[in-house]
Amino acid sequence: MRIVISGASGFVGGALVAHLRQMGAHVTTLVRREPAEPETETRWDPAAGELQPGVLSGADAVINLNGRSISQGRWTAQVKNELRSSRLDATRTIVEAIGGATARPPLLINASATGFYGDRGDEDLTETSGPGSGFLADLSHAWESAALEARSDSTRVVLLRLGMVLGNGAALKKMLPPFKLGLGGPMGNGCQFWPWIAMDDVLGAIDHFLGHDDIEGPVNLVAPEAVTSKGFARALGKQLGIPAILPAPAFAVRLALGEMADALLLSSTRATPKVLEETNYRFRMPTLAETFSSILG
């Protein structure tokens, strides 16, 4: 297969490129710098809307993971603008290039987030549930709407509503130091649901989408095991052999992180992987215990 990927330097993107190449795919990555390897890299400028349609023409799939990390720094007005533009500019540029390609790619896989649902308590959220409120929900909704502009009789669009991705890096990497110092514990009251998924299943699910032409629209990329902040802390503490009983008060988390604290750590999103389950995807890491054991064991 010939696959074009944006956001290849990110946590998920880097793992995906390595995985697809190992599986024998020819992967072209979109880069903003001068290509160091012209056979596998192509320059683009999403801020300026520059991407030659010929780059995408004839590709079996385009995978757009482009976007500034939502967990790096407080959400100032400037950061919010960068979070929006890094996602929407890239998506619109790719959609326009798909529309101009002489041989349109049959599949666009576009990143999104379970933040689409907002803070919904213990409500069971499937792909048919409506959007929530707040900055992250509004951003995810706009991001998905931009990607869906590529949908046509010849191009299907799959939207990856990603939960917290667990692997060797990113969120888990930031959690380990306080846990190892005995400071790990639930955030706030610990009752909020945290949607999560192992990196192995992100890669497995994308393989699944590449091989199933009947899947399109939003897909919750989350594990089938629903876990609260308290349950997450308990499972991680058990794997590390360190008690996870010291909670981080909500006011302290808000003081440290501002608006981001409510959107990422204190809100509750009980998303379920209905589409994956109904299309017979078999999870490789369905439980936190298995995931932590694989990553940290």
PETA-V360262 format. One record per residue. N is the residue number from 1. PSI is psi in whole degrees, 0 to 359 (NA if undefined). Layout:
n:N psi:PSI
n:N psi:PSI
This chain:
n:1 psi:150
n:2 psi:120
n:3 psi:136
n:4 psi:131
n:5 psi:133
n:6 psi:153
n:7 psi:27
n:8 psi:344
n:9 psi:355
n:10 psi:178
n:11 psi:308
n:12 psi:317
n:13 psi:316
n:14 psi:317
n:15 psi:322
n:16 psi:316
n:17 psi:312
n:18 psi:319
n:19 psi:312
n:20 psi:321
n:21 psi:323
n:22 psi:328
n:23 psi:357
n:24 psi:5
n:25 psi:151
n:26 psi:112
n:27 psi:127
n:28 psi:128
n:29 psi:142
n:30 psi:127
n:31 psi:154
n:32 psi:341
n:33 psi:178
n:34 psi:129
n:35 psi:130
n:36 psi:332
n:37 psi:88
n:38 psi:335
n:39 psi:336
n:40 psi:0
n:41 psi:144
n:42 psi:134
n:43 psi:142
n:44 psi:168
n:45 psi:88
n:46 psi:328
n:47 psi:327
n:48 psi:0
n:49 psi:31
n:50 psi:114
n:51 psi:120
n:52 psi:125
n:53 psi:331
n:54 psi:336
n:55 psi:325
n:56 psi:342
n:57 psi:127
n:58 psi:357
n:59 psi:147
n:60 psi:334
n:61 psi:149
n:62 psi:130
n:63 psi:115
n:64 psi:109
n:65 psi:15
n:66 psi:136
n:67 psi:137
n:68 psi:142
n:69 psi:134
n:70 psi:350
n:71 psi:11
n:72 psi:96
n:73 psi:161
n:74 psi:152
n:75 psi:78
n:76 psi:172
n:77 psi:321
n:78 psi:317
n:79 psi:318
n:80 psi:319
n:81 psi:320
n:82 psi:323
n:83 psi:319
n:84 psi:305
n:85 psi:323
n:86 psi:332
n:87 psi:308
n:88 psi:319
n:89 psi:315
n:90 psi:316
n:91 psi:315
n:92 psi:322
n:93 psi:317
n:94 psi:317
n:95 psi:318
n:96 psi:319
n:97 psi:323
n:98 psi:317
n:99 psi:331
n:100 psi:357
n:101 psi:139
n:102 psi:326
n:103 psi:96
n:104 psi:137
n:105 psi:137
n:106 psi:350
n:107 psi:129
n:108 psi:120
n:109 psi:117
n:110 psi:132
n:111 psi:150
n:112 psi:202
n:113 psi:155
n:114 psi:350
n:115 psi:345
n:116 psi:326
n:117 psi:344
n:118 psi:196
n:119 psi:109
n:120 psi:18
n:121 psi:229
n:122 psi:19
n:123 psi:135
n:124 psi:113
n:125 psi:116
n:126 psi:179
n:127 psi:343
n:128 psi:355
n:129 psi:146
n:130 psi:170
n:131 psi:155
n:132 psi:201
n:133 psi:164
n:134 psi:170
n:135 psi:312
n:136 psi:322
n:137 psi:316
n:138 psi:319
n:139 psi:314
n:140 psi:320
n:141 psi:317
n:142 psi:323
n:143 psi:314
n:144 psi:319
n:145 psi:320
n:146 psi:318
n:147 psi:323
n:148 psi:347
n:149 psi:342
n:150 psi:348
n:151 psi:133
n:152 psi:183
n:153 psi:336
n:154 psi:353
n:155 psi:121
n:156 psi:153
n:157 psi:128
n:158 psi:128
n:159 psi:119
n:160 psi:98
n:161 psi:87
n:162 psi:134
n:163 psi:190
n:164 psi:121
n:165 psi:124
n:166 psi:123
n:167 psi:197
n:168 psi:75
n:169 psi:190
n:170 psi:232
n:171 psi:314
n:172 psi:323
n:173 psi:324
n:174 psi:334
n:175 psi:332
n:176 psi:316
n:177 psi:310
n:178 psi:326
n:179 psi:317
n:180 psi:341
n:181 psi:4
n:182 psi:15
n:183 psi:5
n:184 psi:147
n:185 psi:176
n:186 psi:154
n:187 psi:131
n:188 psi:225
n:189 psi:352
n:190 psi:1
n:191 psi:353
n:192 psi:141
n:193 psi:134
n:194 psi:109
n:195 psi:136
n:196 psi:164
n:197 psi:143
n:198 psi:147
n:199 psi:321
n:200 psi:324
n:201 psi:336
n:202 psi:313
n:203 psi:318
n:204 psi:321
n:205 psi:321
n:206 psi:320
n:207 psi:318
n:208 psi:316
n:209 psi:323
n:210 psi:332
n:211 psi:359
n:212 psi:101
n:213 psi:349
n:214 psi:355
n:215 psi:126
n:216 psi:167
n:217 psi:196
n:218 psi:143
n:219 psi:125
n:220 psi:110
n:221 psi:80
n:222 psi:155
n:223 psi:157
n:224 psi:344
n:225 psi:113
n:226 psi:129
n:227 psi:136
n:228 psi:169
n:229 psi:321
n:230 psi:316
n:231 psi:324
n:232 psi:312
n:233 psi:320
n:234 psi:317
n:235 psi:320
n:236 psi:318
n:237 psi:321
n:238 psi:318
n:239 psi:322
n:240 psi:349
n:241 psi:29
n:242 psi:128
n:243 psi:139
n:244 psi:72
n:245 psi:349
n:246 psi:106
n:247 psi:156
n:248 psi:110
n:249 psi:145
n:250 psi:320
n:251 psi:325
n:252 psi:322
n:253 psi:319
n:254 psi:322
n:255 psi:321
n:256 psi:323
n:257 psi:350
n:258 psi:218
n:259 psi:327
n:260 psi:328
n:261 psi:314
n:262 psi:321
n:263 psi:324
n:264 psi:326
n:265 psi:328
n:266 psi:348
n:267 psi:160
n:268 psi:124
n:269 psi:105
n:270 psi:75
n:271 psi:143
n:272 psi:147
n:273 psi:60
n:274 psi:314
n:275 psi:316
n:276 psi:317
n:277 psi:320
n:278 psi:339
n:279 psi:17
n:280 psi:35
n:281 psi:133
n:282 psi:114
n:283 psi:136
n:284 psi:326
n:285 psi:79
n:286 psi:346
n:287 psi:155
n:288 psi:320
n:289 psi:314
n:290 psi:319
n:291 psi:310
n:292 psi:322
n:293 psi:319
n:294 psi:318
n:295 psi:319
n:296 psi:349
n:297 psi:NA
